[in-house]
């Protein structure tokens, strides 16, 4: 395996993209003699730059991987140890900063190259001769030129043989017959520096590999895989080699998704292709949904009442703004469906169509709309406080709203005219609230949260609903971001509207069902509250002639807060890895 931090812009490194698109790479041991070139190759180069030429490395090419005749992988001729690897998977690890995000790329070793001079008399890799380098943090590195041997005391023969990596002795110690299956090792499969012209002997494949490397433990770091006799403490200390990025091969053009599948077809162990249907109702970049050689992507029209019959065998469906007829058709005809990835914040449309969450995994797009909804909520709050809506009304009448201009009272008690020192309560304190809160605090507001459970979240005190009455009585602006389910229906009812001061505003960017609209209309008309700004409604579109259109101090927004999923490809890829790995999916209902 190797790891690559993402770029300062938050994108995958070219190395990772190349590996995922071609499904193969070569790992080259970073050594003391190559240290300067290792360091030089760590620079950020444009995609089209050949790093071999730039840092002065000689190439030789892979010969054990699928498609090597047409498209071989460059290897570093000067490196004493090289692993030809077929791509297995990528594990995405989030970081605290943009560059902290890491792609952990795992490969299956298909071929091994070792220079003759790097072998001991017993035919094992001599670590001291190769002098591997490793990064220790900061700008510090370490070079290893000496090893020592320790045998765990008290172990039986089978355990000791296993620790040494001798498969044949381990089998014999456990009373099993020797492995009689011997495989001819072609010269392209297992090479030392000078045996390229002669056929390797017929020996058990596992034995041959163990004789060379000892205990190859796939759970260890890249450096650890080659470190036959290194104690665990050294494994933990050394971490990874500094940018073992001689596996970068930027001279290849990135193939299309179709050609990726073809490339992987060379492997007899590849499972059958899996179909993913993605919507054309938003711009998705299929090139970002890579790293899954057996996955094929197919666009579909979300407004069509049917789906193409050739895609009825799809196992994964991505939804966004689908029509009711489209989803109903999918329920009846996609019999192989195993997972639905909705890009909406909630699963309401998918569940309403008839999908059964006990039979099909359903995940939402929670998190994709945080920033856009937070921005919209902030806009509605500013509109309410600064009376932009009223200024527009006067403009359309051809009148000058003089009462809104000129000298004004500053933060007059019992009014909501500014966010500075305003008491803002957010009801439903999830990810959207966490995105909105820093902007409110920056403008001087005092923010409190309301949720089912109390606590402190991102530095904001969140109260339980048992404190709801007391909190609402001390609120200048109530922002509602509640989900739409039976437990939140008419959460803001006539009684609770009565708790709010008569100058308080209600902003709803969650679900329309969370407000009793009849009670809200009465409160507006009776001037029991200052006003309301609604982005969501119980019935959408709001029917023509609905009384809310003419309500006092009401700002209507046509469900416009979200509607722009951001980071959809990343969520799909993250959940695809979990889905294939049998792990709990993100945002599963």
Backbone torsions as a table, in degrees:
resi	resn	phi	psi	omega
1	UNK	NA	159.1	170.1
2	UNK	-144.4	159.9	178.9
3	UNK	-124.3	150.2	179.4
4	UNK	-139.9	120.2	174.1
5	UNK	-66.1	149.8	178.0
6	UNK	-74.8	168.7	-175.9
7	UNK	-74.7	166.0	177.3
8	UNK	-58.7	-22.4	178.4
9	UNK	-85.6	-4.1	177.7
10	UNK	91.4	18.5	-179.1
11	UNK	-106.1	162.0	175.0
12	UNK	-67.4	147.5	174.6
13	UNK	-66.5	153.8	177.3
14	UNK	-57.2	-35.1	179.1
15	UNK	-56.3	-49.6	-177.9
16	UNK	-64.7	-43.1	-179.9
17	UNK	-62.1	-40.8	179.2
18	UNK	-63.6	-44.7	-179.1
19	UNK	-62.9	-45.7	-177.4
20	UNK	-67.2	-31.2	-177.2
21	UNK	-83.4	-32.2	-179.1
22	UNK	-99.3	-13.1	177.5
23	UNK	64.2	30.4	175.7
24	UNK	-162.7	157.6	176.5
25	UNK	-162.7	169.6	175.5
26	UNK	-123.7	131.2	174.9
27	UNK	-96.2	129.3	-180.0
28	UNK	-120.6	133.0	-177.9
29	UNK	-67.3	126.9	176.2
30	UNK	-85.3	124.5	-172.9
31	UNK	-122.7	168.8	178.7
32	UNK	-58.0	-43.0	-177.9
33	UNK	-66.0	-25.6	-176.9
34	UNK	-101.3	9.5	-169.7
35	UNK	-57.8	-42.4	-176.8
36	UNK	-66.5	-37.4	-179.8
37	UNK	-75.2	-32.3	173.0
38	UNK	-59.5	-47.3	-178.5
39	UNK	-63.6	-42.6	-179.4
40	UNK	-64.6	-33.4	-178.1
41	UNK	-74.0	-10.0	-179.2
42	UNK	-81.5	-4.0	178.8
43	UNK	-67.9	159.4	175.8
44	UNK	-85.9	111.5	179.2
45	UNK	-109.7	153.4	170.8
46	UNK	-59.8	156.0	-174.2
47	UNK	-56.7	-36.7	-172.4
48	UNK	-80.0	-5.9	-177.8
49	UNK	-76.9	131.0	174.9
50	UNK	-85.4	108.2	-174.8
51	UNK	-69.3	-28.7	176.0
52	UNK	-56.8	-50.7	-178.9
53	UNK	-67.1	-39.4	-175.1
54	UNK	-64.4	-40.5	-177.0
55	UNK	-98.2	-2.3	174.9
56	UNK	82.5	44.7	178.0
57	UNK	-108.4	143.5	177.0
58	UNK	-87.7	146.9	-178.1
59	UNK	-103.8	146.6	156.2
60	UNK	-135.6	170.8	-167.1
61	UNK	-124.8	151.3	-179.9
62	UNK	-66.8	156.8	-178.4
63	UNK	-142.2	1.7	-175.2
64	UNK	-109.6	0.2	-171.2
65	UNK	-107.5	154.2	179.0
66	UNK	-56.1	133.7	176.8
67	UNK	77.3	14.4	-176.7
68	UNK	-65.0	-27.0	-179.3
69	UNK	-64.4	-43.8	-178.6
70	UNK	-88.5	-31.3	-169.7
71	UNK	-145.4	67.4	-177.6
72	UNK	-74.4	162.5	179.3
73	UNK	-97.3	129.8	175.9
74	UNK	-65.6	140.2	175.1
75	UNK	-121.6	156.9	-179.6
76	UNK	-83.6	111.3	-176.7
77	UNK	-59.3	-35.9	-174.9
78	UNK	-75.9	-15.4	-178.3
79	UNK	-76.9	133.3	-175.2
80	UNK	-76.4	-18.9	-177.9
81	UNK	-134.3	129.9	-178.9
82	UNK	-138.5	135.9	175.4
83	UNK	-112.0	122.4	170.0
84	UNK	-85.6	125.7	-171.8
85	UNK	-127.7	138.0	167.0
86	UNK	-91.2	143.1	-176.3
87	UNK	-68.0	133.9	177.5
88	UNK	-107.0	-56.4	-176.6
89	UNK	-169.5	168.6	176.0
90	UNK	-125.7	131.9	175.4
91	UNK	-109.6	120.2	-178.2
92	UNK	-92.1	121.1	-179.8
93	UNK	-111.5	119.2	-179.4
94	UNK	-73.5	151.3	178.6
95	UNK	-121.9	170.8	-179.4
96	UNK	-76.4	-21.5	178.1
97	UNK	-122.6	172.7	-178.7
98	UNK	-59.3	-49.3	-179.1
99	UNK	-74.3	-11.6	-179.7
100	UNK	-72.5	-17.2	177.0
101	UNK	-65.8	135.8	-174.2
102	UNK	-127.9	137.1	170.0
103	UNK	-101.6	118.7	178.0
104	UNK	-99.1	109.7	-174.7
105	UNK	-101.4	128.2	-176.6
106	UNK	-115.0	135.1	178.6
107	UNK	-129.0	159.3	174.7
108	UNK	-100.5	125.8	-177.8
109	UNK	-71.0	119.9	-179.7
110	UNK	-104.7	-23.3	-179.4
111	UNK	-154.5	148.8	-176.0
112	UNK	-127.0	135.0	176.0
113	UNK	-122.7	130.8	178.3
114	UNK	-135.8	134.0	175.3
115	UNK	-71.7	141.0	-179.1
116	UNK	-54.5	-40.3	-175.1
117	UNK	-67.3	-18.2	-178.2
118	UNK	-87.8	0.5	-178.7
119	UNK	-96.6	145.1	174.3
120	UNK	-81.4	176.0	178.4
121	UNK	-62.9	-29.3	-179.6
122	UNK	-82.1	-0.7	-179.8
123	UNK	86.9	11.8	178.6
124	UNK	-98.1	158.0	177.1
125	UNK	-67.0	128.4	179.4
126	UNK	-96.6	99.9	-176.5
127	UNK	-59.7	-40.2	-177.8
128	UNK	-59.9	-32.2	-179.9
129	UNK	-74.2	-36.4	-176.0
130	UNK	-78.0	-25.1	179.8
131	UNK	51.4	65.8	177.5
132	UNK	-65.9	150.6	174.4
133	UNK	-112.6	152.7	-179.4
134	UNK	-144.4	151.0	-179.9
135	UNK	-88.3	137.2	-178.4
136	UNK	-111.2	3.1	-174.2
137	UNK	104.0	166.4	-173.8
138	UNK	53.5	-133.6	172.8
139	UNK	-109.0	21.3	-174.4
140	UNK	-96.0	145.0	178.2
141	UNK	-135.2	168.9	177.0
142	UNK	-134.5	148.6	173.8
143	UNK	-119.5	137.3	-178.3
144	UNK	-106.5	120.6	179.2
145	UNK	-130.0	7.2	-179.7
146	UNK	-147.3	138.8	177.4
147	UNK	-126.4	162.8	173.8
148	UNK	-141.9	163.0	-172.9
149	UNK	-112.1	137.6	172.9
150	UNK	-137.1	134.3	178.3
151	UNK	-111.1	129.7	-179.4
152	UNK	-62.9	126.7	-179.4
153	UNK	-72.6	147.5	172.3
154	UNK	83.8	-2.0	-179.3
155	UNK	-77.7	146.2	176.4
156	UNK	-78.1	175.8	-173.4
157	UNK	-61.8	-39.8	-178.1
158	UNK	-64.1	-43.4	-179.4
159	UNK	-65.4	-44.7	-179.4
160	UNK	-64.6	-39.4	178.4
161	UNK	-64.7	-37.8	178.6
162	UNK	-67.3	-41.2	178.8
163	UNK	-64.3	-35.9	178.4
164	UNK	-74.6	-19.9	180.0
165	UNK	89.5	20.2	-179.6
166	UNK	-96.9	96.4	-174.9
167	UNK	-64.0	-38.9	-177.1
168	UNK	-64.8	-47.0	178.8
169	UNK	-64.4	-36.1	178.9
170	UNK	-62.6	-42.5	179.1
171	UNK	-64.8	-43.4	-179.0
172	UNK	-65.9	-37.3	-179.2
173	UNK	-66.3	-27.5	179.7
174	UNK	-92.5	11.2	176.6
175	UNK	77.0	17.1	179.2
176	UNK	-95.5	149.8	179.6
177	UNK	-67.6	152.8	177.1
178	UNK	-58.1	151.5	179.0
179	UNK	-71.6	113.1	-176.3
180	UNK	-88.8	-8.8	179.4
181	UNK	-79.3	108.6	178.0
182	UNK	-108.6	141.9	-177.9
183	UNK	-119.0	134.7	173.3
184	UNK	-67.9	129.0	178.9
185	UNK	-96.4	103.4	179.4
186	UNK	-64.0	156.9	-174.2
187	UNK	-61.5	-23.8	179.6
188	UNK	-79.4	-10.6	-175.3
189	UNK	-90.7	-38.0	-175.8
190	UNK	-144.8	107.2	-171.9
191	UNK	-125.2	147.0	160.7
192	UNK	-109.4	179.0	-169.9
193	UNK	-60.3	-31.6	-171.9
194	UNK	-116.1	7.1	-175.9
195	UNK	-101.4	23.0	-176.1
196	UNK	-67.5	-14.8	-178.7
197	UNK	-103.5	3.3	-177.6
198	UNK	-128.9	149.1	-179.5
199	UNK	-75.6	137.6	177.5
200	UNK	-71.5	153.2	-179.4
201	UNK	-69.4	161.8	175.6
202	UNK	-79.7	104.8	178.5
203	UNK	-137.2	157.1	175.3
204	UNK	-56.1	132.5	-175.3
205	UNK	-59.1	-45.4	-179.2
206	UNK	-62.4	-40.7	-179.2
207	UNK	-63.8	-42.2	-179.5
208	UNK	-61.0	-44.8	-179.6
209	UNK	-65.8	-41.1	-178.5
210	UNK	-68.4	-36.2	177.9
211	UNK	-61.1	-33.4	-178.7
212	UNK	-80.8	-43.9	-168.9
213	UNK	-113.1	-9.7	-175.5
214	UNK	70.4	-139.5	-173.8
215	UNK	-81.3	99.2	178.1
216	UNK	-88.5	101.4	-175.4
217	UNK	-98.9	111.0	-176.0
218	UNK	-66.5	-11.0	-179.9
219	UNK	-84.2	-9.4	-177.7
220	UNK	-84.9	170.6	179.0
221	UNK	-71.2	172.1	178.9
222	UNK	-54.5	-44.6	180.0
223	UNK	-64.6	-40.7	-178.3
224	UNK	-63.8	-28.4	-179.5
225	UNK	-62.1	-30.2	-177.5
226	UNK	-94.3	-5.6	-171.6
227	UNK	-97.0	83.6	-172.0
228	UNK	-56.0	-45.3	-171.6
229	UNK	-111.7	11.7	-176.2
230	UNK	-72.1	132.9	174.9
231	UNK	-65.1	157.2	-178.3
232	UNK	-59.1	-37.7	-177.7
233	UNK	-59.5	-34.8	179.1
234	UNK	-73.4	-38.2	174.8
235	UNK	-54.1	-46.1	-175.9
236	UNK	-68.8	-32.3	-176.4
237	UNK	-77.1	-39.5	-169.1
238	UNK	-77.9	-25.8	-175.7
239	UNK	56.8	-141.8	-175.5
240	UNK	-94.2	155.9	171.9
241	UNK	-63.0	153.0	177.0
242	UNK	-62.1	112.9	172.8
243	UNK	40.3	66.7	178.6
244	UNK	-70.5	57.5	-167.3
245	UNK	-97.4	27.6	169.5
246	UNK	-71.4	-6.6	175.8
247	UNK	-81.1	-2.8	178.3
248	UNK	-67.5	133.5	179.3
249	UNK	-138.0	75.3	-171.9
250	UNK	-81.3	-2.7	-179.6
251	UNK	-76.1	-7.6	179.3
252	UNK	-89.8	139.2	171.1
253	UNK	-74.5	142.0	-179.2
254	UNK	-73.4	125.4	-177.9
255	UNK	-76.5	166.8	176.6
256	UNK	-74.8	169.2	178.8
257	UNK	-61.1	-36.2	-179.6
258	UNK	-63.9	-40.7	-178.2
259	UNK	-73.1	-24.4	175.0
260	UNK	-62.0	-46.1	179.8
261	UNK	-61.2	-39.9	179.8
262	UNK	-65.1	-39.8	179.5
263	UNK	-60.8	-43.2	-178.3
264	UNK	-70.6	-18.5	-178.1
265	UNK	-64.9	-15.7	177.3
266	UNK	-65.7	-25.2	-175.0
267	UNK	-85.9	119.5	-178.8
268	UNK	-68.2	-15.3	-177.8
269	UNK	-90.6	-2.7	-178.4
270	UNK	-69.3	132.8	178.0
271	UNK	-71.3	167.9	179.8
272	UNK	-61.7	154.3	-179.3
273	UNK	-63.1	146.4	178.4
274	UNK	-113.7	132.8	-176.4
275	UNK	-94.2	134.4	171.8
276	UNK	-121.6	125.5	175.3
277	UNK	-98.0	125.5	179.9
278	UNK	-120.1	148.3	-172.5
279	UNK	-79.8	149.5	174.9
280	UNK	-96.1	8.7	-179.4
281	UNK	-77.9	-3.7	171.7
282	UNK	-148.9	166.0	-178.2
283	UNK	-86.0	106.2	174.0
284	UNK	-107.1	140.2	178.4
285	UNK	-97.1	101.9	-178.1
286	UNK	-59.5	-27.3	-178.8
287	UNK	-64.2	-20.8	178.7
288	UNK	-83.6	-13.7	179.5
289	UNK	-97.5	66.0	-176.2
290	UNK	-116.8	175.6	179.2
291	UNK	97.5	9.4	-179.4
292	UNK	-130.5	86.9	-171.9
293	UNK	-58.2	-25.5	-177.1
294	UNK	-96.2	3.7	-176.9
295	UNK	-95.0	131.8	173.5
296	UNK	-116.0	141.7	-175.0
297	UNK	-110.3	136.8	-177.1
298	UNK	-138.7	121.9	178.6
299	UNK	-75.0	154.6	175.0
300	UNK	-147.6	157.0	-178.4
301	UNK	-88.1	115.3	-175.3
302	UNK	-74.2	-14.9	-179.4
303	UNK	-94.7	-9.4	178.8
304	UNK	-71.5	140.1	179.2
305	UNK	-73.5	-6.4	179.7
306	UNK	-134.1	173.7	172.4
307	UNK	-125.4	146.4	-178.9
308	UNK	-55.2	136.6	-176.2
309	UNK	-61.6	-29.0	-179.4
310	UNK	-70.3	-9.5	179.2
311	UNK	-110.2	13.7	179.2
312	UNK	-69.3	-13.1	179.0
313	UNK	-93.8	11.6	-179.7
314	UNK	-62.3	141.8	178.9
315	UNK	-102.8	-17.2	-178.0
316	UNK	-132.5	132.9	179.7
317	UNK	-127.0	123.3	174.1
318	UNK	-100.5	128.7	-176.3
319	UNK	-118.8	146.2	172.8
320	UNK	-163.3	117.5	177.8
321	UNK	59.9	34.0	178.7
322	UNK	-70.5	147.0	173.4
323	UNK	-73.3	158.6	179.0
324	UNK	-61.3	-41.0	-180.0
325	UNK	-63.6	-38.9	-179.2
326	UNK	-62.8	-46.1	-179.5
327	UNK	-69.9	-36.8	178.1
328	UNK	-63.0	-40.2	176.6
329	UNK	-63.3	-40.7	-179.9
330	UNK	-62.8	-39.3	178.7
331	UNK	-57.8	-42.3	-173.3
332	UNK	-81.3	-25.3	-169.1
333	UNK	-117.6	-20.2	179.3
334	UNK	-89.6	79.4	-172.7
335	UNK	-75.6	-19.5	-179.1
336	UNK	-96.1	4.8	-174.4
337	UNK	-64.1	131.5	-179.3
338	UNK	-117.2	-21.7	-174.6
339	UNK	-153.1	133.9	173.9
340	UNK	-116.1	122.9	174.5
341	UNK	-104.6	100.6	174.9
342	UNK	-81.8	140.3	176.3
343	UNK	-95.2	0.4	174.5
344	UNK	-79.8	158.6	-178.0
345	UNK	-67.0	-25.7	179.8
346	UNK	-131.4	167.9	-174.9
347	UNK	-97.0	12.7	-169.5
348	UNK	-54.2	-47.3	-176.5
349	UNK	-66.0	-37.6	-179.7
350	UNK	-67.7	-44.7	180.0
351	UNK	-68.6	-37.4	-179.7
352	UNK	-64.9	-27.9	179.8
353	UNK	-72.5	-18.3	177.5
354	UNK	115.4	5.9	177.5
355	UNK	-69.8	139.0	-177.6
356	UNK	-102.0	113.5	-176.8
357	UNK	-66.6	-14.7	177.0
358	UNK	-81.8	-14.6	-179.0
359	UNK	-111.5	-28.0	179.8
360	UNK	-126.7	131.6	176.5
361	UNK	-67.9	130.3	179.9
362	UNK	-124.7	122.8	178.2
363	UNK	-122.2	149.9	-176.9
364	UNK	-104.8	172.5	177.1
365	UNK	-96.0	28.7	177.8
366	UNK	-54.9	128.2	-177.8
367	UNK	105.3	-23.0	-178.3
368	UNK	-77.8	-16.4	-174.3
369	UNK	-115.1	6.0	-173.3
370	UNK	-56.0	-51.1	-173.2
371	UNK	-71.2	-40.3	-178.2
372	UNK	-69.2	-41.0	179.0
373	UNK	-68.4	-39.3	177.7
374	UNK	-61.9	-41.4	178.9
375	UNK	-63.7	-41.5	-179.7
376	UNK	-66.5	-42.3	178.4
377	UNK	-60.8	-41.0	178.2
378	UNK	-62.6	-41.2	178.4
379	UNK	-62.4	-41.3	179.1
380	UNK	-65.6	-39.1	178.1
381	UNK	-63.1	-44.4	179.5
382	UNK	-66.3	-39.0	177.1
383	UNK	-58.9	-45.2	-179.4
384	UNK	-65.7	-46.6	-175.5
385	UNK	-68.1	-41.4	-174.8
386	UNK	-96.9	2.5	173.0
387	UNK	62.1	37.4	178.4
388	UNK	-62.3	-36.1	-179.5
389	UNK	-62.0	-37.9	-179.5
390	UNK	-72.3	-36.6	175.8
391	UNK	-61.6	-39.8	178.9
392	UNK	-65.9	-40.2	178.3
393	UNK	-59.6	-44.4	179.4
394	UNK	-65.3	-38.4	180.0
395	UNK	-60.7	-44.7	-179.4
396	UNK	-65.3	-24.2	177.4
397	UNK	-88.5	-3.1	-178.0
398	UNK	71.5	29.2	-177.9
399	UNK	-117.7	155.0	179.1
400	UNK	-94.6	118.2	-179.2
401	UNK	-81.2	68.9	-174.3
402	UNK	-61.7	-28.2	-177.3
403	UNK	-70.5	-14.0	179.2
404	UNK	-96.9	-6.5	-179.3
405	UNK	-112.5	-175.0	178.6
406	UNK	70.1	-163.0	-179.4
407	UNK	-61.9	134.8	-178.4
408	UNK	-132.9	150.2	174.6
409	UNK	-62.9	143.0	-179.2
410	UNK	-97.6	112.9	176.5
411	UNK	53.2	48.1	-179.7
412	UNK	-62.7	135.0	-178.5
413	UNK	-62.1	139.6	179.3
414	UNK	80.3	20.2	177.1
415	UNK	-133.7	162.0	171.5
416	UNK	-124.5	91.4	-176.1
417	UNK	-120.9	-6.5	-179.0
418	UNK	-159.0	155.4	176.1
419	UNK	-82.4	-17.2	178.5
420	UNK	-67.6	124.0	-177.8
421	UNK	66.5	7.5	177.4
422	UNK	-73.3	145.3	178.0
423	UNK	-94.2	102.5	-176.1
424	UNK	-104.5	125.8	176.9
425	UNK	-109.8	128.4	177.3
426	UNK	-107.1	116.9	-178.7
427	UNK	-99.5	109.9	-172.3
428	UNK	104.0	78.7	-168.9
429	UNK	-97.6	78.1	177.6
430	UNK	-110.5	-147.2	-174.7
431	UNK	-66.2	-37.5	179.2
432	UNK	-64.0	-42.8	178.4
433	UNK	-60.6	-38.8	-179.8
434	UNK	-67.4	-29.1	176.1
435	UNK	-77.6	-34.2	-177.7
436	UNK	-76.8	-39.3	-171.7
437	UNK	-54.6	-46.0	-178.7
438	UNK	-58.5	-33.9	178.9
439	UNK	-69.8	-39.7	178.5
440	UNK	-65.5	-43.9	179.9
441	UNK	-63.8	-39.2	179.9
442	UNK	-63.2	-29.2	179.2
443	UNK	-89.9	3.8	172.6
444	UNK	97.5	8.1	-178.9
445	UNK	-77.9	154.0	171.1
446	UNK	-99.8	117.8	-171.1
447	UNK	-109.8	133.9	171.2
448	UNK	-126.9	156.5	179.3
449	UNK	-116.8	154.6	172.8
450	UNK	-127.4	132.5	-179.8
451	UNK	-157.3	175.7	179.6
452	UNK	-63.8	-35.6	179.8
453	UNK	-122.1	142.6	-177.8
454	UNK	-88.5	165.9	179.1
455	UNK	157.0	-169.2	176.4
456	UNK	-116.4	123.8	-177.9
457	UNK	-127.0	120.4	-178.8
458	UNK	51.4	39.2	175.8
459	UNK	81.7	4.1	-179.2
460	UNK	-110.2	132.7	178.0
461	UNK	-75.4	126.0	-179.7
462	UNK	-113.0	125.9	-177.5
463	UNK	-98.8	150.1	174.9
464	UNK	-75.2	164.0	-176.2
465	UNK	-69.2	-9.9	174.3
466	UNK	-71.3	-14.5	177.8
467	UNK	-102.0	9.4	-171.2
468	UNK	-57.3	-47.3	-176.9
469	UNK	-59.8	-47.4	-178.9
470	UNK	-63.6	-39.6	-178.6
471	UNK	-68.2	-44.1	-178.1
472	UNK	-63.1	-34.1	-179.8
473	UNK	-66.1	-20.5	-179.1
474	UNK	-112.2	35.3	-174.6
475	UNK	-117.6	131.9	173.4
476	UNK	-93.4	-32.7	178.6
477	UNK	-143.3	126.4	179.7
478	UNK	-107.7	117.5	177.8
479	UNK	-103.5	120.2	-177.5
480	UNK	-104.1	123.9	179.2
481	UNK	-132.7	46.8	-177.1
482	UNK	-84.5	148.2	174.2
483	UNK	-72.6	164.1	-179.2
484	UNK	-99.7	97.3	175.3
485	UNK	-148.5	-179.7	-175.3
486	UNK	-60.6	-32.1	-176.0
487	UNK	-73.0	-18.5	-177.6
488	UNK	-109.7	2.7	-178.4
489	UNK	-62.4	124.7	-179.8
490	UNK	53.7	38.9	176.6
491	UNK	-57.5	-38.8	175.0
492	UNK	-96.0	93.7	-177.6
493	UNK	-105.0	-172.7	-177.0
494	UNK	-58.6	-43.1	-178.7
495	UNK	-63.0	-46.4	-176.2
496	UNK	-73.4	-31.3	173.1
497	UNK	-60.1	-32.1	179.5
498	UNK	-68.3	-19.4	178.3
499	UNK	-74.6	-25.0	-175.2
500	UNK	-73.2	144.9	173.7
501	UNK	-61.9	156.5	-175.0
502	UNK	-74.0	-3.2	175.1
503	UNK	-102.6	-4.9	-172.9
504	UNK	-72.5	147.2	176.5
505	UNK	-108.9	149.5	175.9
506	UNK	-114.1	125.8	176.5
507	UNK	-118.3	125.4	-179.3
508	UNK	-121.3	113.5	175.0
509	UNK	-121.7	15.8	-179.2
510	UNK	-95.2	-97.8	178.7
511	UNK	-131.3	139.6	-176.9
512	UNK	-62.2	-29.7	-177.7
513	UNK	-69.3	-11.7	-177.2
514	UNK	-77.7	-7.7	179.1
515	UNK	-120.7	135.0	171.2
516	UNK	-77.1	102.5	-171.6
517	UNK	-67.3	-32.6	176.8
518	UNK	-65.1	-43.8	179.1
519	UNK	-65.8	-37.1	179.0
520	UNK	-65.5	-42.8	179.4
521	UNK	-59.3	-44.4	179.3
522	UNK	-62.0	-40.4	-180.0
523	UNK	-66.3	-35.9	178.9
524	UNK	-70.7	-47.2	-178.2
525	UNK	-65.7	-34.8	179.2
526	UNK	-86.3	5.4	-179.7
527	UNK	53.4	36.3	175.4
528	UNK	-78.4	-21.2	173.6
529	UNK	-132.0	165.2	-176.7
530	UNK	-72.1	-35.7	-178.1
531	UNK	169.8	-179.7	179.0
532	UNK	-147.2	145.5	174.9
533	UNK	-126.3	111.6	-173.2
534	UNK	-115.0	130.2	174.2
535	UNK	-105.1	-12.7	-176.2
536	UNK	-134.7	152.0	-174.5
537	UNK	-141.5	161.5	-179.8
538	UNK	-64.2	-37.9	176.0
539	UNK	-120.9	126.1	179.5
540	UNK	-129.9	136.7	-5.6
541	UNK	-62.8	152.9	177.0
542	UNK	-62.9	121.5	-174.1
543	UNK	-58.1	145.0	176.0
544	UNK	-59.2	140.3	179.7
545	UNK	85.2	-2.4	178.7
546	UNK	-60.8	140.3	-175.1
547	UNK	-62.2	-21.7	-179.7
548	UNK	-65.4	-27.2	179.5
549	UNK	-59.6	-30.8	-177.2
550	UNK	-105.6	10.6	-177.5
551	UNK	-69.4	149.5	179.0
552	UNK	-67.5	138.7	172.7
553	UNK	50.1	45.3	177.9
554	UNK	-118.8	124.8	175.8
555	UNK	-100.9	122.9	178.9
556	UNK	-103.7	131.5	177.2
557	UNK	-126.0	128.2	-170.2
558	UNK	-80.2	60.8	-178.8
559	UNK	50.1	55.9	-173.3
560	UNK	-110.4	0.4	-174.9
561	UNK	-66.3	-44.3	180.0
562	UNK	-95.2	-123.6	174.8
563	UNK	76.6	2.9	-178.2
564	UNK	-138.8	74.3	-178.4
565	UNK	-56.6	127.5	-180.0
566	UNK	-113.0	124.0	-179.1
567	UNK	86.9	26.2	-178.0
568	UNK	-62.3	-42.2	-178.3
569	UNK	-61.6	-41.0	-179.3
570	UNK	-64.1	-39.5	179.1
571	UNK	-66.5	-42.1	179.0
572	UNK	-60.9	-45.5	-178.9
573	UNK	-64.6	-44.3	-180.0
574	UNK	-60.2	-45.5	-179.0
575	UNK	-72.8	-29.8	176.9
576	UNK	-63.3	-41.7	178.7
577	UNK	-63.7	-42.6	178.9
578	UNK	-66.3	-39.7	-179.6
579	UNK	-61.9	-47.4	-179.8
580	UNK	-68.3	-29.0	-179.6
581	UNK	-88.9	1.9	179.2
582	UNK	70.2	26.3	-177.9
583	UNK	-99.4	165.8	177.1
584	UNK	-64.5	127.9	-177.9
585	UNK	-78.8	151.3	177.9
586	UNK	-74.1	137.0	178.4
587	UNK	64.6	27.9	178.8
588	UNK	-74.7	142.8	-178.7
589	UNK	-94.1	NA	NA
